[in-house]
Amino acid sequence: MSKRLLVLVRHGQSEWNLKNLFTGWKDPNLTDLGVKEAIAAGRKLKDEGLAFDVAFTSDLTRAQRTLDLALNEMGQSGIPITRNVALNERDYGDLSGLNKDDARAKWGEEQVLIWRRSYDVPPPGGESLKDTLARTLPYYVQEILPCVLRGQRTLVAAHGNSLRALIMVLEKLTPEQILKRELGTGAPVVYRLNADATVASVKDLAG
């Protein structure tokens, strides 16, 4: 089996996920369920016999705490962790902090759906998924991928859209395909990479 291990995990449920709010770069903490999901992610990885040498996360509390809880569950709290804004969630701009139902009432259901589910149409003052990819991918190529290719077992705890950007590249998905790719909170996705950085195998530990 390839020693080039990369695991991506979306943060556990946040307080704003629960309240159905657009979160983006805002910084709510995990709910009690989110804490349980983060611990469960660590347990799933441990049950798979996985261990890590390095970890990366975003500049936001919900991802950092998910990473800390998962590593603690694995007994691996001492590994080096790099935090960087490049892995932050997509910036929802003027939608940030709004209830999704209120946003639909203000701008109309069709417009909000376009902002949420299109690849390259950003909400006012915010980022599209294409913009998020342009921010996240260079960081992955320059900082994360070299660790994986050196044989350092690497864990990344981040967000639905910043991780979708990486998955789009790893799994060679089209803009249409990536929009349909759902990532559960606290659900690790385990990749083994080939020496040329392509994917040798992928295993979703959701459920």
C-alpha positions in Angstrom: 0.0 0.0 0.0 1.2 3.5 -0.8 3.0 5.3 2.0 1.8 8.6 0.6 -1.2 9.1 2.9 -3.5 12.2 2.7 -6.6 12.4 4.8 -9.2 15.2 4.5 -11.8 15.8 7.1 -14.5 18.5 7.2 -15.0 20.1 10.6 -17.8 18.8 12.9 -21.1 20.6 13.1 -20.8 24.3 14.0 -23.2 26.5 16.0 -24.1 28.2 12.7 -24.6 25.0 10.8 -27.2 24.2 13.4 -28.9 27.6 13.0 -28.9 27.3 9.2 -26.7 30.4 8.8 -24.2 31.2 6.1 -20.9 30.9 7.9 -17.9 31.5 5.5 -15.1 33.3 7.3 -17.1 33.9 10.5 -15.8 32.0 13.5 -18.5 30.1 15.4 -17.4 27.1 17.6 -18.5 23.5 17.4 -21.8 22.3 18.8 -21.9 19.4 21.3 -22.7 17.2 18.2 -19.8 18.7 16.4 -17.5 17.8 19.2 -18.8 14.2 19.1 -18.3 14.1 15.3 -14.7 15.3 15.7 -13.9 12.7 18.3 -15.7 10.0 16.1 -13.5 11.1 13.2 -10.4 10.4 15.3 -11.8 7.0 16.4 -12.5 6.0 12.7 -9.0 6.9 11.7 -7.5 5.0 14.7 -9.7 2.0 13.8 -8.3 2.1 10.3 -4.8 1.8 11.8 -3.8 5.2 10.6 -1.3 7.6 12.3 0.0 11.0 11.2 3.3 12.9 11.0 1.9 16.4 10.2 -1.4 18.2 10.1 -2.8 21.3 8.4 -5.9 23.3 9.2 -7.5 26.6 8.5 -7.5 29.9 10.5 -11.0 29.2 11.9 -11.9 27.7 15.3 -14.3 25.0 14.1 -11.6 23.3 11.9 -8.8 23.8 14.5 -10.9 22.3 17.2 -12.0 19.4 15.1 -8.3 18.6 14.3 -7.3 18.9 18.0 -10.2 16.6 19.1 -9.5 14.0 16.4 -5.8 13.9 17.2 -6.4 13.7 20.9 -8.7 10.7 20.3 -5.9 9.1 18.4 -3.3 9.9 21.0 -1.4 12.0 18.5 -1.7 15.5 20.0 2.0 16.2 19.7 2.4 16.3 15.9 3.3 19.5 14.1 0.2 21.5 13.0 0.2 24.3 10.4 -2.7 26.8 10.4 -3.3 28.9 7.3 -6.0 31.2 6.0 -5.6 29.5 2.5 -7.7 26.6 3.9 -10.5 28.8 5.2 -14.1 28.2 4.1 -15.4 30.0 1.0 -16.1 33.6 1.9 -19.9 34.2 1.6 -19.5 37.9 1.6 -22.8 39.7 2.2 -24.5 36.4 3.0 -22.3 35.7 6.0 -24.3 35.5 9.2 -27.6 35.4 7.4 -30.2 32.7 7.8 -30.5 30.8 4.5 -34.3 31.3 4.6 -33.9 35.0 5.2 -31.4 35.2 2.3 -34.0 33.5 0.0 -36.6 36.0 1.1 -34.3 38.9 0.3 -32.8 37.9 -3.0 -35.1 35.1 -4.2 -34.6 31.3 -4.0 -33.2 31.1 -7.6 -30.5 33.7 -7.0 -29.4 32.2 -3.7 -29.3 28.8 -5.3 -27.0 30.1 -8.0 -24.7 31.6 -5.4 -24.6 28.4 -3.4 -24.4 25.9 -6.2 -22.7 27.5 -9.2 -19.0 27.1 -9.8 -18.0 30.6 -10.8 -20.7 33.0 -9.6 -19.8 34.7 -6.3 -22.3 36.1 -3.8 -22.0 39.9 -3.3 -18.6 40.7 -1.7 -17.7 37.0 -1.5 -16.0 34.1 -3.3 -17.3 31.5 -5.8 -16.0 28.0 -5.5 -13.7 28.8 -8.4 -12.2 31.7 -6.3 -11.8 29.3 -3.4 -10.0 26.8 -5.6 -7.7 29.6 -6.8 -6.8 30.3 -3.1 -6.6 26.8 -1.8 -4.9 24.9 -4.6 -1.6 26.8 -4.6 -1.3 26.2 -0.9 -1.9 22.5 -1.4 0.7 22.2 -4.2 3.3 24.2 -2.3 2.9 23.2 1.3 0.7 20.0 1.7 1.5 17.9 -1.3 5.3 17.9 -0.8 4.8 16.5 2.7 2.6 13.7 1.3 5.1 12.9 -1.5 8.0 12.7 1.1 6.1 10.0 2.8 4.8 12.1 5.7 1.4 10.9 6.7 -0.8 14.1 6.4 -4.1 15.1 7.9 -6.0 18.2 6.7 -9.0 19.4 8.7 -10.8 22.2 6.9 -14.2 23.1 5.4 -16.8 21.9 2.9 -15.8 24.2 0.1 -12.0 24.5 0.7 -11.9 20.6 0.8 -14.2 20.4 -2.3 -11.6 22.5 -4.1 -8.9 19.9 -3.3 -11.2 16.9 -4.0 -11.9 18.4 -7.4 -8.2 18.3 -8.3 -7.5 14.9 -6.6 -10.5 13.1 -8.2 -10.3 15.1 -11.5 -13.9 16.2 -11.2 -15.6 18.7 -13.5 -17.1 21.9 -12.1 -20.5 20.2 -12.5 -19.4 17.1 -10.7 -17.8 18.9 -7.7 -21.0 20.8 -7.0 -22.8 17.5 -6.4 -20.0 16.1 -4.1 -21.3 16.2 -0.6 -19.0 16.1 2.4 -20.4 15.1 5.7 -19.3 16.9 8.9 -16.6 14.9 10.7 -16.3 12.3 7.9 -12.7 11.6 6.9 -11.8 10.8 3.3 -8.6 8.7 3.0 -6.4 9.1 -0.1 -3.3 7.1 -1.0 -1.3 8.9 -3.7 1.1 7.7 -6.4 4.5 9.1 -6.8 3.2 11.5 -9.5 0.6 12.9 -7.1 -2.3 11.1 -8.7 -4.7 9.1 -6.6 -3.9 5.4 -6.1 -7.0 4.8 -3.9 -9.7 6.6 -2.0 -11.8 5.5 0.9 -14.7 7.5 2.4 -15.1 6.9 6.1 -18.6 8.5 6.4 -21.2 6.7 8.4 
